[in-house]
Amino acid sequence: MKNIVRILDIQAVTHDVKCFRMEKPAGYQFVPGQATDVSINQPGWEAEKRPFTFTALNTAPYLEFTIKGYPDHHGVTEQLHLLRPGDEIIIEDAWGAIEYKRPGYFIAGGAGITPFIAILRTLHHDNRLAGNTLLFSNKTSADIIYESELKTMLGEQAIYLLTKENKPGYQNGYLDENFLREHITQFNQHFYVCGPDKMVQDIAATLEKLGANVDAVIFEK
Ligand SMILES: Cc1cc2nc3c(=O)[nH]c(=O)nc-3n(C[C@H](O)[C@H](O)[C@H](O)COP(=O)(O)OP(=O)(O)OC[C@H]3O[C@@H](n4cnc5c(N)ncnc54)[C@H](O)[C@@H]3O)c2cc1C
């Protein structure tokens, strides 16, 4: 069902990611990890739907999206980043992208962290984070979405990997087979993978080869 919702607040998360808090339609429900089709309620943009993931708790009185802008695409994310509180977007019903099944490894690249933000925030809220580990890859430390919140929630249960920066406290390199073998002891746990196309395909193939169960979502081609 189509819902027109007003933007309540917009905050910068990183240099190219913004957090949008929106009105929540009465009775609107989603499962952490789910997404919806979003378009902008402005002439010419209403039909341009793109998927974005809910990042707040389902019980919060507002909806939240955490959106990376791609100005070079001249598409919806560029326009979303130009919006102001009071502007409106159109959302559809929530649909499944990835859902929490049991403790395991969350492996994310860049904005691919968003479904895991909703899941990790919910597990943290419910005191059920134990046994879960995050492997989060970004180009540089400036690209890490919600870094301080993730560090508070997960502490030692997270590894931050940088592909284009060497910095103390962070791993340097790629999420390849060597890295996975070095950092993962039990491949019989559940694996949740989300990020750009090639990263997700490569990691899912490697994990499956190593005998793991993998749920994967591709965010961009
Ligand atoms: C289930 C799901 C959930 C998602 N949730 C989130 C989320 O919570 N947060 C988030 O940030 N993202 C999320 N994404 C990714 C998000 O949907 C895309 O980033 C978004 O659709 C991009 O829209 P756009 O209109 O800006 O660009 P696009 O639709 O990618 O591109 C618009 C046009 O730009 C051109 N173009 C495409 N790629 C390039 C390029 N590399 N260089 C130049 N031009 C190009 C093409 O001509 C294209 O038609 C999710 C994706 C999925 C599948």
The ligand as an ORCA input file, in Angstrom:
! r2SCAN-3c Opt
* xyz 0 1
  C      16.888     -4.525     -0.773
  C      17.745     -3.291     -0.888
  C      17.829     -2.407      0.178
  C      18.627     -1.256      0.100
  N      18.721     -0.427      1.195
  C      19.553      0.649      1.140
  C      19.728      1.505      2.285
  O      19.109      1.320      3.326
  N      20.584      2.543      2.160
  C      21.288      2.800      1.006
  O      22.059      3.759      0.977
  N      21.135      2.016     -0.086
  C      20.289      0.967     -0.062
  N      20.133      0.167     -1.168
  C      20.788      0.589     -2.430
  C      19.931      1.686     -3.110
  O      18.677      1.126     -3.477
  C      20.641      2.273     -4.332
  O      21.801      2.934     -3.910
  C      19.725      3.244     -5.044
  O      18.719      2.525     -5.691
  C      20.463      4.091     -6.051
  O      19.499      4.904     -6.663
  P      19.875      6.118     -7.623
  O      18.619      6.523     -8.315
  O      20.600      7.196     -6.892
  O      20.897      5.489     -8.629
  P      20.682      4.243     -9.636
  O      19.278      3.861     -9.769
  O      21.695      3.208     -9.284
  O      21.183      4.897    -10.948
  C      20.456      5.900    -11.677
  C      21.080      5.962    -13.055
  O      22.489      6.324    -12.925
  C      23.273      5.583    -13.836
  N      24.337      4.879    -13.061
  C      24.239      3.702    -12.388
  N      25.409      3.363    -11.820
  C      26.279      4.354    -12.142
  C      27.632      4.605    -11.870
  N      28.357      3.728    -11.132
  N      28.196      5.732    -12.335
  C      27.480      6.601    -13.069
  N      26.187      6.424    -13.375
  C      25.588      5.329    -12.918
  C      22.345      4.631    -14.548
  O      22.104      5.159    -15.834
  C      21.081      4.615    -13.736
  O      19.938      4.464    -14.519
  C      19.335     -0.975     -1.110
  C      19.234     -1.851     -2.204
  C      18.464     -3.006     -2.089
  C      18.379     -3.931     -3.264
*
